[in-house]
Amino acid sequence: MLLCEIPELFAQDEKLEYLKEKAPTLKSWHLTVRQACDLDLILNGAFYPLTGFLSKDEYNSVCENMCLTSGDLWPIPINLDVSENFADMIKPGEEIALRDQEGVILAILTVEDIWSPDKALEAENVFGSNNTEHPGVSYLKHKAGSVYVGGSVIGVNKPTFYDFKALRDTPNELRKKFNELGWSRIVAFQTRNPLHRAHYELTHRASEEFQANLLIHPVVGMTKPGDIDHFTRVRCYEAILHQYPRSSTCLSLLNLAMRMAGPREAILHGLIRANYGCTHFIIGRDHAGPGLTSDNKPFYEPYKAQEFFERFQDKININLIKFKNFVYVEDKAQFEAINEVPIGAKTLEISGTELRRRLNNDLPIPEWFSFPDVIRELRRSRPPRNQQGFTVFFTGLSGSGKSTIANALLNMLLEIGDRPVTLLDGDIVRKRLSSELGFSKEHRDLNIRRIGYVAMEIVKNGGIAICAPIAPYEQTRKAVREEIQSFGSFVEVYLSTTLEVCERRDRKGLYKLARLGKIKEFTGISDPYEVPQSPELEIDSENSSVEHCASEIMLKLRSLGLLGARV
Ligand code: PPS
């Protein structure tokens, strides 16, 4: 039986012309990366039956009962979160233009309602947790705007992608491809990681056991912070595609923004793959799970996603294929599901953390674990830690010694000369990057975010960024840390030199003016400084020389493996 087309939400012909004329006159919302992914999948039918961003009633129904107001199963709220400022500018019934980061108008949304969600309740319902160690909860609480806007959308421009164009398919493009190939049984494999031999075995077996063609369908939208970037992963997938039977395997990329919501997300993944025309869907041990809490407890119990999926199976138009974890059985020189391993047999496993450790330290990775071509790609994009970029982020009161020590560190690292080094000193940044900003909380945060952004770009490209602002707020420092850690290490150095000492030094005479009330909002005097909760290093510069402080930092960097053994 041929697969039919799934409804897309793009305007056509005259209506399209009319909307293109009208769109530039509307108020605009610039989509975040996550919203751009969501909109893409709403418009192209991957999120069918959604017709827009959820309205308030639908949102409540999805959060509480996992269904839309129509009764259709839908597990994850897909919301347009905006700032309070923007929300104040719009009203129900109004049309707004949704633009991508470059300003291209992708769609028009007709505002149905505007409301402030109860995020704690949403987190509990959707993620089963309010713990911000969960990346989905953290995004919800720290990144998502505080107001949601619901309403239907109509597409005016298709999003453009310049990478791996040939591998990006909409549901209808893939359905057409399956029809042309004569595929009617298709098993989809969802992944946000490179494929190693265990994944290869599992997918191969699923396809053989269920006599189904295989769709390798990796997520290239947003995955868990810290994951391997999709460029590297797709090169890895391409590198091993030839291992699969060519006539029954297909690789296609999915522009999904994952929430890491485990069981609920497994259902979303199943619904999406059904929309893509697949008949079977593989779910393993910890599907879309974010891993462990800091107390080593899993956010979701092993195989919980499988159980959950089974409960709703009759409402999902795709068959579940359950798999146990695969381990390598040494005596048999092959992979087996953990429950089928002969008693007493020696098994081998390499966890994601262990793999990262080996890549970071340039250690061997055995061939039973992965394919040489995959490892080559991974090593290319993730050089050992002592060749990666990193950030040293100083924080402390004015006069605590940040600039002086940062400058000494800069010179010590330049002397080594193996990576480019940039110093983003507080004063200099305020002249060159943030000259229009003052010292309110909002402006300080913006200043630190800018520094963080530049540092992230430096680290991404293999350089060393030394940042030396006051950075008085813990939450902002944490946000910058998270952003940078996706690309390299973040070493926070807290200069704990006391206010008394800083004030006694008063090298710039600012404390005096602050005490006289001539400088307002002065950190430590009339503005807060939040002490870092877990910096990598704490230094009190009162009784130490600059050389000593800088060499302490060098020792720390060495102990973290960030400096080569012989430098
Ligand atoms: S922040 O909070 O991180 O944005 O501050 P930062 O950009 O590092 O501050 C840079 C320098 O500005 C001087 N200065 C003040 N500091 C704190 N509070 C107030 N109100 C203020 N006004 C001016 C101060 O010299 C900072 O430099 P350092 O090197 O810390 O002395």
Residues whose N, C-alpha, C, O or C-beta is under 5 A from the ligand:
A	BS01	PPS	L397 S398 G399 G426 D427 R430 F439 R444 N447 A468 P469 I470 A471 P472 K520 E521 F522 T523
